[in-house]
Amino acid sequence: MYARILVPVAYEPGYDISRELQIARALSAQDAVILLVHVMEKVPFYAINYMPEGWRDELQDAIRDDLARQAASLDQAHVAVIEGDPGAALLDHAQAEGVDCIVLASHRSDRALVGSTATRVARHATCAVHLLR
């Protein structure tokens, strides 16, 4: 059983984290902390001028609120919105938070391949990784 479990949340059409949360609960030790984390990628420099002022703060607040809503069913949960390349940012966050397991879904639509973020996390994580297909 794990004491600190990281569950990355990707906001994609039709994405539902109920499977990840079910697995995280099953893998949790008593009094475990589950961390729900979303990674915001940086907007390309050529597009940033077209974004309305304050859009990033509003989006981060909306994501935090949604993560908190999803975390409400968990005994001990923390939510975070971080920035950067998803694979690297998740690995850095897991290390900084002392995570001992990452529960991660592959977001590839085909059945043969695992997504690039899941591949990077599985290859480079210093903790256990539970990968869902």
N, C-alpha and C positions, 0 to 999 in steps of 0.2 A: 504494500500500500504506500501511497505517496502523500507527502505533507504539503507540497506546493506544486500545483498543476496549472500550466499555461494553456489556454484555449484561444488560438487566434480566430478572429471573426472577420471574414471578408464580406463586404457588402456588394453582392452580385445579385442579379435578378434570380429570384427563386431560391436563394440561399437560406437554409434553415440550420441552426446550430443545435437542434434538439438531440441529434445523435451524438455529437461531441460532448454535450453536457451529460447525457446518459452514461457515456463511457467514463467521463471525468468523475462522476459520482461513484461509479462502480470501482474505480481505481483509488479513490480517496481514503486516506486514513481518517480516524476520528479527529475532528477539529482541523481538517485540511483546509487550506486556502486555495480557491480556484480563481485564477486571474484571467479575465476576459480582456483581450487586447486587439485593437484594430490598428493597422499600419496605414497611414496616409502617405501616398507617394507624392513627391514634389511635382508641381505643375511645371511643364516645360517652359523655358524662358520666353519662347515665342508666343505662348498663350496667356501668360500672366497679366499682360496689359488689358485683356478682354474680360477679366474677372472683376465683378463688382467689389467695391471696398468692403472689407469685413467678412467676406465670404468664408474664409478659412476658419475664423473663430466661430461663426455661426454653424458651420458644418461640424466642427469638432464638438461643440456643445450638443448638437443634435445626436451625434454618434454616442457621446458619453451618456446622454439620457436614455438612448435605446439600449446600450450595454447594461446600464443600471436596471432597466426594466427586465431584461433577460436574466440578470443576476439575482433578481428578487427571490427566485425560487431556491437559491442556494443558501446554505447556512452561513458560510464565510466566503465572501467574494470581493474582489477588487476589480476595478475597471480602469483601463488606460487607453489613450489614443496617442500613438507615437508616430514619428515621421521617418521616412527613409525608404531604402530598398527593402521590400517585405522580408526576404530571407535573412539578410544581414541584421535588420532591425529586430526581428524576432529572436535571433540568436543572442544579440547583445542584451536585449531586455531579459531574456531567460537567465543569462549569466548574472546580470545585475540584481535580479530578484531572488536568486538562489533557488530557481525552479528545479525540481527533481523529475518532472515528466512533462512532456508537451503532447497534447492530444490535438491532432491536426488532420484535416481532410484534404485529399487531393482534389483539385478543382478542374481536372482535365475532363473533357466530355467523352473522350474515347476510353475504352477499357484497357488498352494495352500499356498506356504510359502514365506516369505520375507527374504531376505538375512541377514546374521549376522551383517554386517556393518550397514545396514539400520535399523535393529531392535535396535541396540545399540544407534544409533544417535536419533531415534524416542523416545526411552525411557528416554534418559538422557539429551537431549538438553534443554537449558534454554531459547530457542527462538522457534518460530514457525518452523514446519517441514512440507514441502509439499512432500509427498512420491508418486512417480510414479510407476505404475506397468507395 
